[in-house]
Amino acid sequence: MKNKEFYKKTAKLAVPIMMQNMITIGVNMADNIMVGSLGENALSAVALANQFVNIYQFSCMGLGQGASVLTSRFWGMKNHKALKQTITLTTRICLVLGLLFTVLTLFFPGIVMKIYINDQGVIDEGIRYLKVLSVSCLLMGMSLTYSNFYRSIENAKWPLLSSIFAFFINIFCNYIFIFGKLGAPCMGVAGAALGTLIARIFEFFFICGYLIFFDQKIKYRIKDLFLNCRNLVKEYIQISFPVVISDTLYGFGNSAVSMVMGRIGSQFVSANSITIVTQQLSSVFVQGAAMSSSVVIGHTLGEGNQERARKEGGLFLKMGVWMGAAACVIIIAISGPVISCYNITQETALIAKELMYSMGIIMLFRGANSIMTKGVLRGGGDTRFLMVADVLFLWVASIPLGYLTGVVLHLPAFWVYCFLKIDEVIKCFWCVGRFKSGKWIKKIKG
């Protein structure tokens, strides 16, 4: 593994992804702090409303990452026709999903909020938030999936530029509309949704517009939306659909975890919304390495070099272990200063502190787990195995044990969170075993 080209390629993909994740996290943190200043009802409402939107986000991420398994392999094969067909199929599915979630959040926001919590004050705030945010669903889905296409052809800089501009737009618009600055009305949580909507409109035109009108690597154009893709449908279903199903059901699972938290109480929900940002911040390097490893492995296998792919996978796994350990230290170190930024009660602050420590322990396992599930094994085309791993342990272990410890037994927040995330520990050992077996490398014809 002394090949400098490998490290250059990994860094070229991973660094922009890490920076993009940092920017996204910065937006989320600023949103949380600004919304948190409105009170715990507003903070809980936005956190729970976003859990429903996250189901759609996970679906689109799965759609984009599942498709990128194919596009990265086709890019390695230099099969541009199949690459374009993959983009076309993904776009069509994304449009259908986007319209579905737009209708649900626009016309049934009350029903959505009641799924998570019974507190009417929180529900009312959530309705105001979702009605404005609903329009952004379709735009967000297209931007997410197309960003994955860029990364699969070694162009991670363009999504990064989009995020940088969207960051400033989002923060500026949130400040104006949440608090009613510069002559704008004071909209509260609806202002937070409007700021996000404006940023996503920009992202959509920046990401999708460039690919369709200006990109010269793929040369994908509007006429390609009408390509005949029948010859690729079977392979697309076999490779990409398991990722879509896996990430969608994982999104539903995370949503179910939020339902459990909602049943425990709004203070637990508020505390968790604070810890989520910290978790994202501490795992930004893991996510960057995971997404880049999927592309690197895909390219290597596309070139037909399985032995090199195995060696690269082993190195990525070591990276995941070290990054998970570093994330654990970061979470524990910054827990106090982060919690002090929020306008919350002392009891909520204590719950947040327990969740931080629990999260730190979970990150020890999530590092290797993320590299395997979102990176190496996915890049190898082993998507059906990952679908089982992602869904099975979440629904069989995490959700029932989290409900038992939190709602029935009323254990301390530390233990509740440990059991709510126990699937991360199980998957770590499960997927490392799969990697060592060598069965994760699948053939893709193209």
N, C-alpha and C positions, 0 to 999 in steps of 0.2 A: 504493500500500500504506500509506496514511495512516489507514486505518480502525482506530480504537481498539478496535472490537468484536472484530476479528480477534485482536489481541494479548491482549485480556482472555479470549477463549474459549480460545486456545492455552495461556495461563498457567493458567487454571482446570483444564484437563486435565493439562497437563505437570507442574506443581509437585507435585500429590499422587502422580503416578506416579513422579517422581524421588525423592520422600521414601520411597515404598514400596520402591523399589529399594534405596535407601540402607539401610533397615531390614533387608531381605533379605540384603544384603551383610554387614551387621554381624553377623547371625546366622551366616552362613557363615564369616566370619573368626573369630568366637569359637569356633565348632565346630572349625575347623581348628587353632586354637591349643591348645584343650583336648585334642583327639585327638592332635595332634602331640606333646604332652607324654608320651604313652604309647609313643612310638617311631616309627621310620620305617615299620615293617610295618603298624602301625595306621593311620598317615596314608595310606599307599599303598592299603590295603584299602578304606578309606572313599571315597577319591577314585575308585577304579576301580568300586566297587559303585555309586556315584552316577552314573557314566557310563552304566550300564545303565538306571537309573531315569530318567536324563535323556532317554533315547529316548522313554519314555512322556511325560515332561514336555513335550518338544518336540512330540509328537503332540497333546497337549491344548492347548498354546499355539497350535498351528496350527489346531486345531479351533475354539478360542475366537476367534482373530483372523480366521480365515476367515469365521466366522459374523458377526463384528462388522462386516465389510465390508457385509454385507446389513443388519444391524440398524441401523447408523449411517445407511445410505441410506434405510431404511424410516422411521427416526425423522425424517429430514429431509422425507420425503414425508407424515409423519403417518399412516402405514399401520400401525396397531397390531395388526391381525389377522395380517398377514404377519410382523411382528416376533415375536409370540408363537409362530407356527408355526416360525420359525427357532430359537427357544430350545428348543422341543420336540424338533425333529430333532437338535439338537446334544446335548441331554441323553441321548437314547437311544443315540447313537453312543458318547458318553463312558462310559456304564455298561458297554457291551460291552468297550471298550478297558481300562477299569479292572479288570474281572474277569479279563481275560486276563493282565495284568501281575502282578496279585496272585497268581495261580496259579503263574506262572513264578518269581517271587522267593521264594515260600513253600516250594514243593516241589522246585525245582531250583537252589538258590543255588550249589551247588558247580560245576555245569555253567556257570552264568553267569560265575563268577569265573575259571574255567579258560580262557574265551574271551580274557581280557585278559592273563593272566600265568601263568607256570609255577612261581613261587615258592610253595611249600606253606604257608609261614608267613603270607604275605599272603592266600592263598586261605582259610585257616582263619579268619582275622580277618574277612574279607569275608562268609563264610557266617554267622557270628554276627550281623553287622550287618544283612544282608538279611532274615534270618528274622523279625526284629522289625519292620523297616521295611516289609515287604510289605503289612501291613494298611493302611498309610496311602495306598497308591497310588490307590485308588478315591476317597478323600476329597480328595486333592490335585488330581486331575483335575477334579472337580466345582467346586472352589473356583477353580481357574485359569480355567475356561471362563466361569463366572458373573461373575468379576471383569471380564472383557472386555465382558460385556453392560452392566454398570454404566457403564463408560467410554464405550460407544457412545451412551448417552443422557445424557452429560455429568454423570455422578455418580461421579467418581473418588475422592471422599472416603471412601466406605464401605469399599472395599478397603484404603485407607490405614489407617483405624481398626483393621481386622482385623489388619493387619500389625504395628501398634504393640503391640497386646495379645499377639499370637503371639510377637513378639520377646522380650518379658520372660518369657513362659511357657517358651519354648524354652531360653533361656539358663539360667534357674533350674533347670529339670528336667535339663538336660544336666550342670550342675554337681553336682547331687545324685546322679544315677545313674552318671555316668562315674567319679566319685571316691568314691562311697559316703558322702555327707554326710547329716547329720540322721537317722542311723539306717538309711538305705537301703543295700542291698547295693552293693558296688563292682563295676560291670558292664562297665567299659571301653567298647569300641566298641558293644556292645549297649546300653549306657546312652545313648550318643549317639543311637542309633536310637529308643530309647524316648522321649527328650526331644522328638525331631522328631515322632514319632507323636502325642504328647499335644498339641503345638502345632497339628498339622493337624486333629485332631478339633475343636479350638476353632474354627479357621478355617472348617471345613465348616459348622458350625451357625451361625456368625456371618454368613457370606456367603450361603449357600444358604437358610438359615432366614429371613433378612430379605426376600430377593427373593420367596419363595413365600408368606410369611404377612403381611408388613407393607408392602411397597413399594406406593406409590400412583401412580407414574408409568407403569409398564407394567401393573400389576395382574395379574401372572402368578400363577396359583394351581395347586394340585395337580391339579384337574380338567383343566387345560390340557395336562398330560402325555399326555392321551389324545386330543388334537386330531387331526382328519384333515388331513394335510399333503401329500396327493398332488399338489395343484396347484403346490406349491413345490419338489418334489423335483428336478425337472430343473434349475431355476435354482440351487438349493442345490449340486447336483453340479458345475455349470459354474463357479460362483464360489468356493464354500467348499472343495470337495475338492482343487483344486490346491494350496491353502495347507496343508491337512492332509498331503497327499502330500509336498509340498516340505519342510515342517518335520520330518515323520517321517523322511524319507530323509536330511535334514540331521542329524537326531539320530543316525541310524545311521552317517552319515559321521563325525561327531564321535567316535562310539564306536570306529569303525575307526582314527581318529587316535590314540585312547587305546591301542588294541591295538598300534599301531606303537610308542608310547612304552613300553608294557609290555615289548616285545621289546628295546628299547634298554637297559632296566634299571630297577629300583625307585627308584634315586636320581633318574633323570630324571622318573619319575612323581611322586615327592615334591616335587621342585623345581617341577614344573608345577602341582601342587595349590596351592602358595603363590602362584604368579603369577596363577592364575585369579581369586582374590579381588581382587587388585590391579587386574586388567583390568576386572572388574565395577565396582569403585569408581570408576575413572577414566572409564568410559563411561556412568555413570548418567544424565548429562544428555542424552547422545545417545539412549539408550533411551527416556527420557521424551518427548523431542521427536519421536522416530519414531512412538511409539504415539499421541501426541496428533495428529500430522499426518494419520495414517490416518483418525481420526474427523472432524477438521476438513474434510479433503478430501471425505470421504463425505457429510457434511452439506451442503456447498456444492453438490456434484453432485446430491444429492437435491432441492435447491431448483431445479435446472436451470440453474445458472450456471457454464458450462464455462470461460469466459474468466477469471473470478475464481479458479477452481480452479487454473488454470495459473500465475497470478501468485502465489498462495499456495504452490504447489509450488516455485517458484523461490526464494522466501524461505526455505522450510524447507531447501532444498539448501544455501544459503549458511550457515544455522545449523549444518548438519552438518559443513561444511568447517572452520569455526572451532572447533567442539566437538572434532573429531578432533585438531586441532592442540593444543588445551588438554590433552586426555587424554594425548597423547604426552609433554608436559612434566611432567604429574603423575606418570606412571609412572616416569620416569627420576628424578624428584626424591625419591620416597618409597621407591624400591627397597631402599636400604640399611637404613633403619629397620624396614621390614616384614620383611625376611629375618632380621634380628637377633631377632625375637620368637619364632622357632622353635627347637626342640631338634633340630638336624640337624648332620650332619658338615660339615666344611669343604668337601669336594668337592661335596656337594649344594648348599651355599650358593653356590659359584662357578657351578654350572650354573644356579641360580635367577637369579643376577645377569645371565648372558648372555640368559636367556629374557626378562627384564624389558626389556632394551634392544631386543631383537628385537620384542617386543610393542609397544613405544612406536612403532616405525616402522610396524608394521601398522595401528595406530590412526589414523595420518594418513589412511589410505584408508577405514578402517571407518566413520568418522564420516559421510561422504557416502553410503557404501554402505548403512548401516543406515537412514538417512533415506529412501532410495529404495526399498529392498526391503521394509522393515517398515512404512513409512509411506505416502509419496506414491503410488507405483505401486500398492500394495495397496489404498489408499483409492479409487483410480480403477477398481478392479475388474480390473486387468491381472494376474490371479493365475496364469494358465497360463504367461505369459512368465517370471514370477518363479520358477515351479516349475522350469523349464528352467535358469534362471540359478543358482539355489541348488544344484541337484543336479549339474548337468553339470561345473562347474569344480571342485567339491569332489572328485568321484570320478575325474575325468580328469586333474586337475593336482595337487591338494594331497596326496591319499593316496599315489599312486605316487611322487611326487617326495620326499615325506617319508620313505617307506620306503627309497627309494634312498639318500638322503643320511644317514639315521640308522642303518639296520640294515646296509646293504651297504657304504657308503663311510665310515661312522663320522666324519662331519664334526663340527665343534664345534656345541654346542647352539644357538648364535646362528643359524647357517645352517639347521640342521634345522627350527627353529621357523618361520623365514621361509618355507621351502618348504611346511611343513605348513599354513600360513595364506595361501598365495599366491592362493587363490581370492578372498580379500577384496580384493586389489588388482585382479584381473581384473574382478570384478563391479562395482567402483566405476566404471570407465570404460564398461563394458557398459550399466549401468543409467542412467547420466547421458545416454548417447546415446539410449536409449529415451525418457527424459523429454523431451528436446529434440525428438524426432520427433512428439510429440503423440499417438501411437497408444495410449497407456496408458489413455485415458479410454474406459470401456466402459459401454454402456447396461444398466440393470437395470430390468425391468418392474415387479415387485412384484405 
